[in-house]
Amino acid sequence: MDDFDVKPVLESLFFVSDSPIRLEALVEILPESNKEAILEGIRQIQAEYGDHSKGIELTEIAGGYQFRTKPGWAEWVNRLKKAKAVKLSQAALETLAIVAYRQPVIRPAIEEIRGVDTGSVLHTLLEKGLIKIMGRKDLPGRPIVYGTTRAFLELFSLNSVSDLPKLQEIQPTPAPEEISREEKSPQEMSPEEISPQEISPEKISEEEILKTETEKVTPHQDLSMDKGEE
């Protein structure tokens, strides 16, 4: 319908929804409109609520759109809701970071990077809904494969895992004395020019996390979790 104003309808839908609404769902809910008009309505709402005088904003998150409180007003919202912040231990954060950057990933690969058993930590992250079982890998013992969930994206205000910061962006700036003696950095040298002393444990961990899983992953269908994998 040419005279159908989709913007107030979208605004109402985003207001009542407690989770991000995908564009595909909006197209299905609004047969009176079309994808292009819906996207234009979303842009108008984002521009309107982007004003600093507004307490909420329309955010693209976890593959959908959702009204969220602007960070500057979170203190007062927490007073009303008395919501408890999600608390994660250092071990849980490290394990979650490995799963996020290297997914799909199996438990032995996580433990190889961390150097300790991660069974209880993985169980905790599963209980909190931040990671999920994606299937089993075609390896001896058919180990369980882990990945992150939409709840993980929502918690960290990410639209997709591709929005995670690059590891190079969060590496600490090296001190002047740690800078290479030569004009070339180790990254610019050929393998023959790099000595073992020039590869720090931090570098090794970064390279391990950035590896991609190349083995085949079997889709998760009617899986029962082995007690040893919990």
N, C-alpha and C positions, 0 to 999 in steps of 0.2 A: 504494500500500500504506500503510495507516494507521500501521503500526508501523515504517515505513522511516525511519531517522535519516539525514537528508541532510547534516547538518553535517560529520561526519568525512569523508564522500566529497568534499564541496566543498573541505575543507581539503587533502586529498590532491591533488586536481586543481590547486589553486592552487600547491601546493608544487612539483609537477613541471613546471609550465608556465613556459617562458621568455618568454612574451608574455602580454598581457592576454587574458582569456577573456570573450567577450561573453555576455550573459544568454541570448541566443537559442541559442548553442552549448551552454550548460549545460542548457537545457530539452531540447535534442535528445539530449544525452549521458545524461540522467537521466529516462527515460520512467517510471520507478517513482515519480517525484515530480511536482510541478507548479510553476508559476512562483511562486505565492505562498509555497509552502514553501521554495523555493530562495532567494527574497529574504529570508525570515526567517532562514534558515541563514547567509546572507551577513551580515546585521545582527548575528547572534550572534558570528560570527567577528571582525567589526570591533570589537565591544565588548570581546571577550576580549583581542585583540591591541592594543587601544588603551591598555591599562595601561602605565604608564611602565616597568615591569620587563621588558617584552617588547622584543626587539631588532628585530623586524619588525612590519609592519602590513599590513593588507589595504586596498589603495588602489583607488579607482575612477579609471581612467586610460585615455585613448585609446579610450573607448567600451566598456571591459571592466573586469575586476577582476584584480589581480595582487598577490602578496606582494612587498613592497619593504622594503629595509633602512631603518630610521629614520635621518634625516639625522645624528643625533648619533653614530651608530656607523660612518659612512661611512669614516672615516680607517682603521680597522682592517680593514674589508672590502677597501679598496684595497691594503693591505699584502699581503693574501692573494692577491688576483686580479692585482695589479700592472697594473691597468687604466689606460690612458691616457685622460685627460680629453679630451672633444671640444673642440678649440680652433678658434675662428672669429675671423677678422680683424674689425676695425671695419667695413670695407666689407661683409663678409659678414653681419654682425649687422644693419647698417642695411638691406641688401637683404632679408634674411629678415624683418625687422620689417614692411617695406612689403608684402611678399607676404602675410604673416600677417594684417595688418589690412585689406588692400584686395582680397584674393582674391575671385573670379578676376581676375587682372591680367596685362597684357601688358608686354613688355619696354620699349616706348617710354614707357609710363606710369611705370614704375619709374625710368627714366633722366630723365624730366621732373622727378621729385621730387628725385633725388639730384644731378642736374646733371652726371653723368659716365657713360661707357660701363659697362654692367654685364654684358656678355657672358661674360667669364671668371668673374665672381663667381657668376652663375647656373649656369654649368657646374660649378663647385665644389660648390654646394649640391645640385645634381642628383646628383653623384657620392656625396655624403655621405647621400643619401636623405632630406634634410630638405624638399625641394620636389619636385613632380612636374609633368608636362605633363598638363593637363586637357583640352586640345583646341585648336582654332583659332577665332579670332574672325572673323566675317563682315565683314571690312574689307579694303581693298586690300592685297594681299600676304599675306592670311590669317595674321596674326601668331599665334605660339604663346601659349597662355594657361597661366599658372602658378598653383599652389596648394600648400598645405602637405600633409604626409603624416602618417601615424600615428606614424612615427618622430619627427617634430617634436613631437607631443603627448607622447610618452613621454619625450623628452629634457628637456622643460620641465615635466613632471609635470602635464599638463593633460588633462582629460577630453574637452574639445572646444574649438574656437577661441572659443566664447562665454565661456570661462573666462579669456581673456586680460584683463589689467588694462585698465581704461578709460584712455585717454590723459590724461583730466583727473586721474586718480589719480596718475600718475607725472610730471606737470608740476611743475617746481620752484616752491616758494612764492615769490611776487614780493616783492622788497624793498619796504620802506615807501615809498620815493620813487617806486616804479613803480606804486603804487596810484593809481587815478584821482583827479583833483582834485575831481571831483564825487561826490555820494553814489551815483549810478548807475554801474554798471560798463559797459564797452563792450557786453557781452552784452545788457544791459537797454536800450540805446539803440536807436533806430530807425536804419536805414542812413544817413539824412540827417544824423544827429548824429555819426557816426563819421568822423573825418578819416583820410586815408591814413597819417599818422604813427602812429596808434594801432593799426595792424595790423602786428605784428612778424613777421619771417621764421618764427619758431617757430609762430605762429598759422597762417600760410599752410601750412606743412608739415603741421600737424595736420589742417587742413581737407582738404588733398589726400589724406592717408592715409585719412580717414574716408569719402571718396567711395565710392559703390558703382558697380560696372560695370553699365550699363544695356543695352549692346548684347548681341545674341544670341551665345551661345557654342555652337559645334558640338561634340558629344561627341567624346572622344578615341577614335578607332577606326583602328587600323593606321596611325598617324602616322609619318612619317619626319621626323626633325629636320633642318631646313635648316641648312647650314653657317653661314649668316649669323646664325642665331638662337642658336648655341651660346654 
